[in-house]
Structures are given as C-alpha cells and as structure tokens.
Amino acid sequence: MCTYATLNTDLAASAKGPDSAWFKVTHGTVYFDHPVHNMAAEHTLNIDFTDPTAGPAHRVAVELTPSSARALVASIEAALASAPAELTV
C-alpha cells in the first residue's frame, strides 16, 4: 500500500553527481513508496536531494529498505552526537 506521504525540507548541502562534479543541494524530498531500482523490498524510503533551480540533472536519489533507512538515521544521530556541541549548531 502506498502512503503518498511526502515530506520536503530545505537543505544547505552539496552532492556529487554522476559526472563526478559537486553541486549545491537546496531541497530534500522524503517519501515511502515502491522502489524504481531497489528490488530488495516491496517498499522503500526514497530520498531525493536536489537544487530545483539547476534542473533535473542536479539530483541524487536513494532508495533505502526500511531497515537500511533506520540504520542510516541511527548512524547520522551517532555521528552528530560524537562531535562537540558547538560544531553541530
């Protein structure tokens, strides 16, 4: 079953695209849906990192199994927690 729940967030980030060039990322879209490429699960947590002003070529997309998504969230939280607080504001 698709939830159609889509969450958007503004980002201050960079991403490395398929041509090995870095580009600005200003937008993140997160949704839970059927994967396009990751056939390890019937549904995946999908994240698109984009700069909408730069066109569709400036996009990095990931499809994570639910367990991989949870593991990634835990790793992100642990990495942030390990840094001095004044650096993570």
Summary of the structure (lengths in Angstrom):
residues: 89
radius of gyration: 14.6
end to end distance: 37.9
largest distance: 42.5
contacts: 199
relative contact order: 0.17
helix: 26%
strand: 40%
